[in-house]
Amino acid sequence: MKTTLNIDDTVMASLRREAARTGRTMSELVETALRQLLRRAPAAAELPPLPSFQSGGALVDVSDREALYRQMEGR
């Protein structure tokens, strides 16, 4: 597939030198580099478990709105 890319001049100069040095085309080098980049994409990291603690229980039944308001307001 043909495509157009904007590549920094210094990167392009390095790419030309490497292509000449190795006898490969610039397209081959770019494709190889992209394949390597995409192959080593990190897998989703497993997250550590969340911390837990013993709170000693609820101070109020949160389904009892009046008791909850009294506890929150200190009434």
N, C-alpha and C positions, 0 to 999 in steps of 0.2 A: 504494500500500500504506500502510496506517496503522500507526504504531508509536508507542511511548512512549519518550521520552528524558528523562534528568535533565540539565538545563542550569543552569549557575550563574546566579544572579539578575542579576548585572551583565551577563553575556553576553546574557541574555534581554532585558533592558532596551535594550541596544544594538541587538539584532535588531528589536525593536518600533519603535524610532526609525528605523532604516534602512528598514524596510518602509513606514512612514508617509511618509518622505521621498521614496522612489522610487516609491510607488504599487504595490508588489509585495506578495505575501503572504509571511508568514514562511516558509511551506513552500517557496516558490520560492527564496527566498534561501538557505535551508539546503541545498536540493538542489543549487543552483548551486555553493555553497561546497564541498560534498562531492565533486561531480564534478571541480572544479578540483584538490582535494587528491589524489584518486585518479588523475587524469590525469598529474600530475607526480611520481608515485611513482618514485623513482630505479631505474634499471635496475641489474642486478647489475654491480658494478664489476669490471673486469678486474684481476687481481692481477699485480704485477710478477713477473718471473722470480726464482726463488730463486738466491742466489749460489752459485757453484761455485769450486773451487780444486783445485790439484794437490797431493795429499798425499804424493807420493813413493812410494806403494804400501803394501801391507800389511806389517806386521812379522812376522806369523805367519798360517798357514793356519787360518782359524777353524773349518774342518771337522775339524781335528786337536785334539781336546779337551785332550790332555796338553800339547801345545805352547802352546795358548792359556792354560791354567792356569799354566804356567811363566812365560810372558810377563807375565801379570797379577800374579803373586805375586813376580816377580823371582827365581825359582829358576834 
